[in-house]
Amino acid sequence: MIRAAQLPGYSWDTTGRVEASIQALIGARLAELPARAATVAARLREVTGDCRLVAVYLRPDSPDAVVGLCERLASTQSARERARLHHEIGRLRFARPGTAEVSLTGDLGQVLTGAGDRTRAYVPDPGHRDMIGSLLDDFGTGFSDFVESQHEVPGPNARLRQGLVKSWRLPDGTRVISKRANPAKPGRFAQEQFAYRAIASRLAGPVTFGRDRRLQLAPLLATIRDGASGHVYAILQWVSGETAESMLLAPGEHASLLRDYRDLMDALLDRGILWGDLSPRNILVHGPVHHLVDFEKTQAPGEAPVSHGDRGAYCRGQIGVEELGVLCPEDAVRTCLHGYLDPDTWDVNAPGPVPFPPRPEVTAVLAGRGVTDPDLGTYNRTDRQIWQVRSPDLDPVTGQPRYPGLVNFRVEHYLSCAGRTDADDYDRKTTEILIAGRRHGCFDDALGAVADAVDEAERQFVVAEVAGLLAGNDTGPVTAPHAAIRALVDRIDVLDTARQDPGTFRSACTALGKEGR
């Protein structure tokens, strides 16, 4: 799955407040311990990339055996030994051998629809059956707690993900990724598992594309339903690489990478595969090898290549504006998707119905305006408005690239992490605020007003996670920073209410911008 960049501490937070808050939390506990504990804690942070093992080491209720293993892990110079010890710490804390009834099956449906307290595992490769069976027998009813306690895999725009994607080690130190079914998206996980199996069959054997690039799926080890918790997990082998998203966000020329993206997309479409999650964040690039992950929005492949018309409709969906459009300038998107996507042909006065599946973001904005059955011209006009405010530009102060569309993603993401059922609507409101900012000549202030509030919510979420870890919560969701979430929601509501009047809106953006500073 996704390989997270190991940042030095919390350097992404340019205010320094996250690092200072976490240092204070850790320092309060270190004050009660011998001086050498500070050295061990710092080393654990350095070698693991987060504060989870630090919290386990510092908690007063940690058994001496666990503390001893943490100290061994901090002292060893062997990465392989650290990996093995990391697993052993989890095993010592959570394993309950022989307490679960485990069934290995070749029927994926049994795992996805099973009930009761039996733990079931679908293992597609017979060579992994003994390893998966032994792992589940060893952890017993503690398997889910073990997984939930492990290192979370963040992304560049989601520092916290409420435990859905974790990175951990098998007994021999081998690194894996687990993805838990999201209860907020019923049916998505099952669809993904069946789609993965069908796509893996279609792509069996070496698949090359473009300029001698190689296409592979991240290898699935097992799909597991834990009988004790009811959680369902996909366990995948860790693969090396950098996400195409991170590469596109890095400084430099991206034409070669986008050419590979187009070639990869055509290779899939030529094989009848409409990969609904063809996001750059779901492509791991390691030299010539491109690994694909995340198939929640992907249907089982058709028998024939996808038609040219369907390819155009596909690119007018999430791929064009929502994925590439928020990471790349419009000219780069046009070049990458040439022949499939041409905004110059979008007639903003066209009558008649929309002849392709509408994008949810456009539908949501139109519904908020009271338009539930738009003609094609209205749809095209709205889609262009959204693209114009989500496309990357240059920060007027620093001159560096900035990515306004990612603010929408972060608003929806952190409100969802806080359990807000209206997160999608605040994504819509944020889009309308940015459109109003463009229309009223105060786009920079409008963007800054929302970004400041979501930045603060993110900072407080990350600090709350570490506070929870030190307090003993490493298996449950992070307690949301309700004051910061409330401030974010209130700020968006103020701007959304003011956006119809140019003067009122500009004044609100200016006032809120001063608050953020």
PyMOL commands that set and color helices and strands:
alter all, ss='L'
color gray80, all
select helices_A, chain A and resi 17-30+36-48+52-58+64-75+79-94+108-113+126-139+143-148+188-202+244-249+255-270+280-282+308-326+330-336+343-345+360-368+376-390+405-417+423-439+443-470+482-498+502-516
alter helices_A, ss='H'
color red, helices_A
select strands_A, chain A and resi 102-105+119-122+151-152+165-169+175-180+207-209+213-217+220-225+232-237+242-243+283-286+289-292+393-394+401-402
alter strands_A, ss='S'
color yellow, strands_A
deselect
rebuild
show_as cartoon
